[in-house]
Structure formats: structure tokens, C-alpha cells
Amino acid sequence: MIYDNDGASPAQDASQEKLIADHMYRMSLITMLAPPSLSSRLDMTRCMKMCLIHDMAESLVGDITPVDGVPKPEKSRRESSTMDYITETLLGNVGGGNPGREMRHIWQEYEDSRTPESIFVHDVDKIELLLQMAEYEKRGDGRIDLSEFAYVATKLSLPETNEWAEQILRERDEFWGSRLHVQNDQGVDGGVSTDRNEMRNAYYTQNGEARSDND
């Protein structure tokens, strides 16, 4: 999800839980738009389930980002423990525990990011972030510049999702082109400050680059 430097979201009227649910639901819809080159070789039902599960832990532990100063191993530990609580303690007696076990397995598949489905869903996560960026900027009528989030377009793995990102960024450029706006000289990295950019890069270098800031 998109947050300002102080941790606030441009969607001030929405709770964090609502923002997380909205993000996951939109991702599940985006997977339904997958072209035949993807839908023919991926388990799309599993992809949609993964979208609806992947950030479930954040509803309790919050959306931990690099600026929070929490190392990735600790972030993973907190989220894993939370998923155990949700799928075992809360859902352990539902349907003989099978739904909870399936959720936990799919969540772990996303975290490991090794299967074709999980790689696609990681890309969809970034695509939804780009959409949020463009939508919030348009909603602010050009008064909000969220270009620091555009860098996720460089982290995509699949050619199909790269095409989606290019289309989003083209439409965003058209929006800003109609207004007086000076793009930051960091290009696709966006208007993020040098200090914050260095902190972000150091975080992923130290802990292993596998996911975007807001995964």
C-alpha cells in the first residue's frame, strides 16, 4: 500500500484493514485480466486465492516497510507467526482445519516466490501499487506527486506484467504532461529523496532483494 513519509495514506478516510482488503481484492481482479500467454500455463484460481491471502497477516501486524527499520527476517517471523495464529487458532476448527491449512500453504508459497503462480502474483502486487500511485495523483488533481513509487516498475519479472506497467506509466505521463510538473531527475526511481533511496537500497542489499517495499 502507498503511505506518506509519516505513515499516513492518501486515502485518509479508510482504515488500514480496509486498505489491505481493498488491495488484495483489486489484485484478485487484476489476475482475471491475465492474457492467454499466462492464463494458459498458470493455475488462475490459485493465483486469485493467493492474492486474497498474501497480505492477510498485515491486518494484525501492520504493513511493515523498510522505513520502519525492521529487518526482513524479523518481518517474516512476525508475519509467519500471525498467519499461524489466523490459520490454526482462529480457523483450526473450521472444516476440520483444512481451509486454514490451505491458506497457510498458499501464503507460504507466495512468501517463497518460487512457483510460476507466486511470481505472477508478486508482479500483480506491484502493478496494483502502480495503479494506486496513478489514481491518488489524479484524485489529487496534480497536487500530489507519488513518483517515488514508480521504481517498482523496474522490479517486475514477466513480460506481460511489464506491458501493463508501461501502459500505466504512459497514462500517468499523459496526466502530468497536461500540468506544470518537473519530473525528478532520478527517472523511474521517482521523486524519492537520496537518503531514503539509499536506505531502501541498503535494506534490500542486506536482507536479500525478493519483494517490493510494500509486499
N, C-alpha and C positions, 0 to 999 in steps of 0.2 A: 504494500500500500504506500501511497505518497504522503509524506509528512514534512512539515516545515522544520527548520533547524531546532525550534523549540519543542518539537514533538507533536505539534498540532496539525490536523489535516485540513485542507481547504474545505472539506465537507463538514463544517463546524456543527451542523445540526444532527450529525449521525454519531452514534456510539461506536467504540472500537469494534464491538462484537458485530454490529450491523455492517460496518465497513468490511470486515473479514468475510462475513457471509455473502455480501454483495460481490466481492472479489472472486470468491470461489464459484458462485453461481454463474457469473459472467464468463469465467473460464470454461465452465462446462458447456455453455452455449457456443463459445468460440470453437471448441473441439468439433462441434457438429458441422462447422464450415470447412473442415479439412477437405482438400482436393482429393480426387481418386488416387493420386500417386501416394497419398498417406493412408486414406481410409481403406484401401485395398490390402494393405500389409500390416495394419495395426488393429488391435482389439479396441474399437472405439468405445464400447460400453465400459471397458476397464479404464480407459482414459477419462471418461466422464466421472466415474466413481473416484478416480484419483484426484481430479480437480476439486470435487466436493469434500475431500478428506484432507488434502495435503497441508492445509493451514489450520486444521481443527484445534491443535494444541494452543495456537496463539489466542484463542478465545479466553484462555485461562492465564497463560504466562505472558501474553502481550507479544507484539511484533518487535522482536529484538533485532536491531540493525547495527552496523559497525560503529556508528557514532555513540552507541550505548556503552562501548568499551568492554563488552562481554566476549571472551574468546569463543571461537567456533565450537571447540569440544564441549565447553560448558553450555553453550546454547543448545547443542544437540542433546546433551544429558537432560536438561530441563524439559525440552520438548518430548523426548522419549519417555521420561517419567510421567509426564502429563498424559501422553497417549495410553500408557499402561493404565493409568487411573480411569480414563474415559472408557477404554475398551474392556477392561477387566472388572473394575469396581462398579462402574455405572451400568455397563452393558453385559456383565458376566452372566446374569441370569435371564437375559433376553434371548429367546430362540435357542436355548441350550448353549449360549455363548458363541455360536457360530458367526452372527453378524459382527460382534466385537472382534473376533479373531480375523475375520476378513478385512475389516477396517485397519487393524494394526498391521497386517501383512501388506496391504496396499500402501499404507503410509510409509512403511519401511522401504518398499520398492521405490517410492518417489525419492526418499532420502538417499538411497544408494545410487540412484541415477545411472543404472547400467542397462536396463531394458529399453527397447525402442519406444515403448509407451511412456516410460518415465522421462526419457529425453525429450519427447514431443511435449509432454505436459510442462516440463521446465521451460521450454520455449514459449508455450502458451502463457505461462505465468508472466514472462517478460513482455509479451505482446499486450496483455491486459494492463500492465503498468504503463506502457507507451500510450494506450488509449486513455487511461486516466489522466496522464500528463496533458495530452491534447485537449481533452474535454474540459479539464479545470481551467486551462488557459483561455479557451473560448468562452467559458462561463464567466470568467473574469474580464472579458472584453479587452484583452490585451494588457490588463493591469498586473497580471501575474505571469512571471517568467519561470517556468519549471524545467528549463533546458538541462539542468544538472542530471535529470533522469534519462535523458536521451542516450546516454552511454550504453544502456542495456541492449541497444540495437546491435552493438558490436559483440555481444555475448551469445548470440543465437547459434544453434548447431545445424539446423536444417535449411535447405534452400527454399522450401515452401514458406517457412515462417520468416525467412529473410525478405521474401517478396512482400509479405504482409507488413513488415516493419517499414520497408521502403515506401509503401503506399501511405502509411500513417504519417511518416515524416514528410513526404511530399505535400500532403494536405496541410500539415502543420506549417510548412514553409509558405504555402499559399496564404494561409491565415495571417502569419506575421508579415508577409510581403505587402499586405494591404495596410499596414500600420507602420508608424515610425518606430523602428526597433533595430538596435545594433546587436548582432549576434556576438557572443563571447568568442574570443579567438581560440578557444580550446576545441572548437568544432563539435564533433559528435559527442565528446565528453561532456559538453554542455557548460552552463554558466556556474559550475561548482568552483568554489574558491580553491586556490592552490593548496592551502593547508588541509582542507577537507579531502581533496583529491589524493594527497599524499597519504593521509590517514586511511582512506579507503583501500588504496593500493597495498599499503603495508599490511593491512588486516588480511587481505586475501593471499598475499605472498607468504605470510607467516602461517596461516591456518589452512591454506590449500584452496585454490580457486575452483569452485564447483558450481556455485549458485550466485544469483544476483543479490544485491544488498537486501532486498525485501522478500527473498524467498523464505 
